[in-house]
Amino acid sequence: MLHPSAFVHPNANVHESAVIGPWCVVDENAEIGENVVLESRVRVYGGVTIKSNTHVYDGAILGAPPQDLKYAGEPTRLEIGENCIIREYTTLNRGTVQGGGCTRIAPHVLIMAYAHVGHDCQIGEGAVIANACQLGGHVRIGKFATLGGTTAVQQRNQVGAYAFVGGTLKVDYDVPPCSRAFGNPLRFASLNLHALRLHADEFPPERIAFFERAFRELYRGKRPTAEVIEELKEGPEPLFQAFFDEHWGGSLVRP
């Protein structure tokens, strides 16, 4: 299923069921999995792996070198999981050696048109990145999190699992899991109950009640935020443990 106008390097590994559309370019050492579709004018650089059933729309550029002055041409990677949707004119950069060497997009991720995912980003399963979002280097987006359109996430910040960030915002703080973030400067408005109810098997009422108590302590209580964070890191909730254990230096401020 290779269009005559497409170019696929002889040393690229392309599954026979993949569809490579008009004017696509697939470089040496790229890997294209089963039933992957590249619509048209898609550029896939070397060092990119696209796993099965992922659909990439017109004009996307996957695996271009990282936009980092420290990058000196080292071999690094971009990995895109199964069943992802990459819409028109998105740009996804490879990783850097200093950042671990790989930008990763987990399965079932939707990245809408004109979005940019910088080097060494880690996007969790089922996340939704809306139109024209801009993710700086080393950003982490948790599983089933959602970013509204044209939102920018500053480098090395993270958005926790099941969180929702509104559109046209600047994310320069880490966003806690299961929260809803709005405003400029960013504020954590409440729990993202919509996401929790969509995953009711993972979030029974008692677990949601725990999150509500934790958020009252973090953002409405009078105790020092750092003290509450330490308690949550050592507490029973794995989402908080993972979020704070992987904290990369962003600020969790009380609104």
N, C-alpha and C positions, 0 to 999 in steps of 0.2 A: 504493500500500500504506500508506495513512494511516488510522489508526484515528479514528473520529468524535470521540473524547474528547481527542485530541492537538491541540496548538496549534503551528502552524508559521508563523512570520512571513512575510508576503508577500515580503520582501526577503531571505529565506534562500535559499540555493542547494542544493536537494535533488534528487539524481538520481532519475529516475522508477522505478528498480529498488529504491531503498531502502525499508526497512520501518520505519515509525514507529509504535510500539505505543501501548497505552492510557496516557493521562495524561502523555505526553511533552510537553516544551516545547522548541522550537527557536527561538532568538532571531534577530533581524536580523543579517545578515552572517555567519551560520554557514554552513559548507559541508559537506554530507553526500554522500559519494561513492557509487559504484556498489556495489550489493548490501550496503550497510551495514545492520545490524539494530540498532535501539534497542528493547529488550524492552518495558519499561513504566516509567513514572515517571522517565524519564531527563531531566535538564535539560542542554541544550547552550546555553551562552552565546554571544553574538556574539564574533567573533574566533577561533572554533574551526574547524579543518579536520579532518575524519575521512575518511581515504582508503579505497579500495575494500576490500570483504570483511571489514571489521572488525565485531566483534560486541560490543555493549555491553549488559550485563545490568541487572536491575532497580535503580533507585534511584541510579545513578551520577550524579555532578555534574561536568560537564566544562567547564572554562574559567571558573570563578568568579574574581573579582578576586583578585590576589595578597594574601596575608596579610602585608603589609609596610607599616610605618608611613610609609615614604617614597613609597608609591604614591599618586598624586593623580588617578587616573581616566584616565591616558593610554591610548590604544588599543594594546593588546598582544595576543599570540597564544598559542594552544595548537595544536600540530600533532600529529596521531596518524596513523601510517603504515598501510600496507596490512596486512591479515591479522592484526590485533591482536585480543586478547581482553581485555576490560575487565569484570571480574566485579562482583558486587553491591556497591553503596554505596561504591564508590571515589570519591575526590575528587582531581581533577587541576586545578591552578590555572594561570592564564595567567602569562606572564613579566612582568618589569618593564623599564622603559627602561634603568635602570642595569645590569641583567643581560643586556642584548642584546635584550630585547623578546619572547622566545619560549621557551616550554617545549616540548620536542620528545620525542616517543615514536617510535622507529624502527619499521620493519616487524617483524612476527612476535613482538611482545612480549606476554607474558602478565602481567597485573596482577590478582592475586587479590582476593577480597572484603575490604572495609574498609580497603584501603591508601590512603595519602595521598601524593601527589607534589606537592611544593611548587613555588613559582615558580622559573622559569629552570632547572629540572632538565633534564638531557639523558640519555635512556635509550637505550642502544645496541641494535642489532638482535638479536633472539632472546633478550633478557634475560628472566628470570623473577623477578617480585617477589611473594613469597608473602603469605598472608593477614595483614592488619593491620600490614604494614610502614609505617613513617613516614619519609618522606624530606624533610629540611629544604630550604630554598632553595639553589639553585646546586649541588645534588648532581649528580655524573656517575656513571653506571653503564655500564661497558663492554659491548661486544657479548658475548652468550652468558654473561654473568655471572648468578649466582643468589643471591638473598637469602632466607634462611629466615624462617619466620613470626614476626611481631611484632618483628622487628629494627628498630632506629631508626638512621638515618644522620644524623649531625649536619651542619648546613649547611656548604657549601663543601668537603666531603670527597668523595672519589671511590673507586669500586670498579673495579679494572682488569678488562680483558676476560678472559673465561673463568675468573674467580675464583668461589669459593663462600664465602659467609658463613653460618655456622650461625644457628639460630633464637634468639630472645629475647636478642639481643646489642645492645650499644651500639657503634656504629662512630664513633669520634672520631679515628681515624687513617686515612690513605689506605691502601687495601688493594691490594697489588701484583697485576699481572695473573697469571693461572694459579695463584693461591695458594688455600689453604684456611684460613679464619680462624675461630677459636673462642676462647671464654674471656672472662672479665671480670676484669681488663682484656684487651683483644683481643690475641690471639697468632696468628701466621701459622704454622700447623702443618706444612704440606708443600705440594707441588704438587697441584693439582686434576687428578690423572691421569684421572679419569672424563671430564671435559670434553675433555681433550686427546685421549683415545682416541676419543671421539665425533666428533672432527674430525681424524681421522688423516691426511686428505689435506693438511691445513695443518701438522700436527705430526709429521713423520717422526722416527725415533729420535734422529738427531743434534741436532735442534732441542730435543727434550725434555732431552737430555743437557746442552745449553747452559743451559737453565733450571735444572736441578739444580745445576750449578756456580755459577750466579749466586746462587741462594738460599743455598747454603752460605757464599758470601762475605758476603752481606748479613746473614744471621741466625745464622750459626754461627762466622764468622771473627773475627779479632782486629783487622782493619784498621778505621779509622774509617768509619762508614756513609756519610758525605758523600763520602768519596773513592771508594767503590765506586759510588755513584750517579752521580758524574761520569763514571766509566768506562763505565757502562751507557748513559748518555745519548749517548755518542759511539761506542758499539759497533755491531755489525751487526744487532742484534735490533730490528725496528721496534716491537714492542709495548712494550718498555722505553723506546725513544726517545719514543714518543707519550705514554706515561704520565708520564715525568719532565718532558718539555717542557711538559705541561699542568698540572704540579703547582701546586695552588692554596694551598699553605701548610700542609697537613696534616703530621703527623709520622710518619716511617717509623722506628719504634723497633726496636731489637734485643731480642727476647724474652729 
